[in-house]
Amino acid sequence: MPTLESVLQTSDGLALAGEHHLRPDCRAAIVIVHGYAEHTGRYGEVVSALGAAGYECHLLGLRGHGRSAGVRGYVGRFGDYLDDIDLFLRRVEEVRTQVPGRVVPRILLGHSLGGLISLSYVLRRPEAFTALAVSSPFLSPAMEVGALKAGLAAVASRLAPTYLMKSELASRWLSHDPAVVAAYEQDPLVFKTLSPHWFFQTRDAQEEVLQRAGEIRLPALFLVGEADRIADPARSQLVYERLGSAEKQIVVYPGFFHEVLNEVERVRVVHDLLTWLDRSSTSGARSAESR
C-alpha cells in the first residue's frame, strides 16, 4: 500500500507531520519516534526492513523537527511531546480503519530523544502499547556539562526560553559509516542548535524515568552502543536494570556509536530487533485479540 501522510494540529496551534506505511496483513503496528535534531526521513531503511518482515510503521515528526512546525529543538514543557503522541495515536487509529483485517498489537520504537519520550509515555499510558523498544535512549548525556555553562544555560532558560545556542554534538559521533555521517551533515532538515530550556525540560524527564523505571512493566528491548558519546550507555543499563518488566532484553554492541540502526554492522541490530519483534508481536496479538 502507498505511504499516507497526515498533518495534525496541536492544541497550541502547531502543525505536526506524520506518515503511515500501511500493510493489510501486518503482524503489528510499529509507532516510531525519532531523535533530537533529526527527522522521520532518516528512517527509510528501518521502515523498509520492518515492512519486508510484515510490520507496518507509523512515524511522527516531533514538534520543532523536520517537516513539523515549531522552534527548532525547543519544547515549552516535556509533556508537550507526550500530548503529541496522544494526538498521533488517535490519527493512527483513524488511518488503520482503511486496512482490512484483524486487530493487531501496537509496539512503540523510540531512538535517542525518542527513546526518552517513549519511556516517559508508557509511564503515563502503559495500556497504549503491548511492547516497547528503544535504541540509544537519551537518559543522560554521555559528556559532562560544565558548571559555568550549566549556570548560564539555566539563566537563558528562564529569561529567553526559545533562545538557541550551537550544539556541541559532532556528527562523527553518530556512526562509523562515513555515508551516514555525510548524509546527516548535508541534510537540510537536520539542525545544529540547542535550546537550554529544552535541555532542562529533558533533564527533568530523564530523572523521572530513572526514579520510576520500576513502574514500567511492558515487554522491553534496549539496543545500546557501547561507545556512544551522546547518550550515556551506563545510564541505559541502570534504567534497564530497574525496569519492572518481566520480559526484558538489553543488547550492548561493543564499539558501536549512537545510531546503532545506522552503524556499519546495522544488519546485526536489525536482526536483533526483528527477532524480538517476532516474539513480542506473537504474544501481543494474543493480548489484542482477547480485548
N, C-alpha and C positions, 0 to 999 in steps of 0.2 A: 504494500500500500504506500502511497506517496506520503511524504512528510507534511504534516499540517503545522501551520504557525498560528499563534494566538497572541493577543495583546490584552493584558489585564490592567485594570485601573485600580490603584490602591486608594485607601480611604484618605490619604493625604495628597492625592492628585498626581501620582506618578504613573507612567505607562511602562509596564514590565513586559519584556518579550519572552514568550515560551515557544517550545517546539515539541512536536509529538511524532514519534516514529512508531506507527501502529502495526500490529500483526494480528490477523484474525484468529490465529491458532497459538497465541503466545502462552508460554509457561508461567510468566509472571510479568507484572508491570514494574519497571525499574525507574524510580524517580532520581535523577542525578542533579546534585548541587555542586557547582564549580567553586574554584578557589578565588582568592583575592587577586585583583588587578587583571584577571583573565576573563574568559567568556565561554559560552556554550560551544562556539565553533571550533574550539580546540579538542573536542571530544569525539570527532568523527570516527577515528579509528576504534575507539572503545565501543561506540554505538554500533558500528558495523560488526564487530566481533560478537557483541551481545545479540544483535539481530540474527546473525547466522546460527547462533546457538538456540534460537527460539524465544528470545526475550524482546519485549517492546520497551522503548525508552522515552521518557518524558523529561525535558530539561528546562529549567527556569533560569533566565538571566537575572542575577541579583541586582537590586537597586544600586545605581551608581556604577554599573559594569556593562560592558558590551553594548548591545542594542537597547538596553533598558535605560530609562531616564534616571536622573538624579546626579548630584555632585559626585564626581569620580572618587570612589573609595570612602565616601562619607556615609555614616548612618547616625540618625538622631538618637536612637536607642537600639540596643541589640535586639530587643523584642520585635522591632520592625521586620527583621528578617523572618522571624517565626510567623508573624502575621501574614507575610507574603507567601510563605509555604502553605498556610491555611487556604489562602486565596487560590493558589495554584492547584492544590489538590481538588478543590471544587471544579476547576476547569478540566482537570484530568478526568474526573468522573463524567462530566458532560461530553467530552471528546470520546470517551470509551463507549458511550452508548451507540456510537457508529460502528462498533466492532461486534459482530455476532459471536455467540459462544458463551461459555460458562464464566462464572466469577473466578477471577484469578488473584493470587496473593499480590500484595504491593510491597516492594522492597525499596529501602532508601539507601542510596550510594552517594557519599559526600567526600570531596577531596579538599584537604588543607582547611581554609576557612569554611568551606562547605562541610567538612568533617565535623568541625566545632558546631556549626549550625545544626547539623543532623543530630548530634548527641544532645544538644540543647532542646531540639524539637521533641525527641522521643521522651525526654523528661517531662515535657509539657503534655504531650498526647501519645502515650505509649500504645494506644489502641489503633493508631492511624496506619501502622505498618506491621508486617509479620516478621521482618528481619531488618538488620542494619549492617552495612559495610562502610568502612571509612579507609581512605588511603592518606597517609601522612597527615593526620588531623592536626590542625594548628591549636594545640592545647597549651603551648608555651613557646616563646621564641627560642631558637637554638643559640642565638647570640645574646650577649649581655647588653642591657641598655644602661648607659652611664647615669649616675645620679643627677648630674647637671642637666643632661639632655632630657631626662625624665621630668625634672622640675620645670624646665622651660616648656615642655610639651603640655604639662598639666595646666600651666598658665594660659597657653594658647587654646587649650580645650575649653576653658571656661570663658575666655574673653572673645574668642573668634572660632566657634565650633567648626565652621566649614573651611578654616584655614588649611592649606595643603603644603606639605614640605616634601622635599625629594626623598624617595625611598632609598635605603642603603642596600637593598637586596640586589645581588648580582645575578643576572640571567644565567651565568655559567653554573650556578648552584642548582639549577633545576634538573639537569640531566647530563649524562656523559655523551649523549648523542648530539654531535655538532649541528645536525639538521634541525633538531628540535629547538636548540638554543637560537640558531639563526632565524628560524620562523617566528619565534617569540619576539626577538628584537625588532623584526620588521613588521610585526602585526600592528596595524593602525588602531585596533580595538583594545590593545594592551596599554596600560598606563603605568607611569613610574613615580607616582606620588603617594603620599601617605597622610591621612588626616589624624592628628593627635587625638581628636575626640573619638574617632573610630578605634584607636589603639586602646583607650581606657574603657570604652564600652566592651570591647573584645576581651580585655583582661578580666573584667568582672565576670563575663560569661565563662571564661576558662576556669576561674576559681570555683564557680558554681558547679561546673561539670566535675571537677576534681572532688569536691566535697560530697556531691550527690550521686556519684557514679554507681553506688550500690543499689540505687533505685531503678537502674536500667536492667531489665530482665529479658529483653528480646534476644533471640539468637544474634550473635555479633561476630563480625570479622574485622580485624585490624591488619592493614598492609603497610609496613613501615620500612623506610630506607635507613639502614644503619648509619650512613654517612650524611644524613640530612643536616644541612646548615641553616635551614629556615624554621622548621618545626622540630622541636626537641624530641628525639626518639625516646629518651628516658621518661619523659612525661607521658608519652603514649603508652609505654609499658606499665607505668604506675596506674594510669586510669584503667587500662585493660584489666590489671590485676584486681582492681576494686569493683569492677562490674558485677552486678548481681545475676548476670545471665548464667543459666545452667548449661547452655550450649554456646561456647565462645571459642574463637581461634585467633591467634596472632601469628603472622609470618613476618620475620625481620630479614631483610635482604642485605647481606654483607656488601659493603661498598656502594650501595645504591644511594643516589641523591634524592631530592624532594619528590619529584614527579615519577613515582615508581611505575606508573602506567605509561610513561613516555621514555623509560630508560632503554638503553641498548638491548638489554635482555628482557624486554617487556613481555615477550611471549610467555615466559615463566609466570609472571604476575597475572596475566590474563587467564592462564590455565588454572592458577590457584583460585582466582575469583570465580571462574565458571564452575570449578569443582564444588566450591562452597555453595554457589547459587543452585546447583543441581539438587543438593541436599535440602537447602532451605526452601526452595520453591515446591519441592515434593511435600514436605511437612506443612508448608504454608497453604498449599492447595487443599489439603485435608481440613485445615482450620477454616479456610474461606468457605468451603462448601458446607461446613457444619453450621455456619452463622445464618 
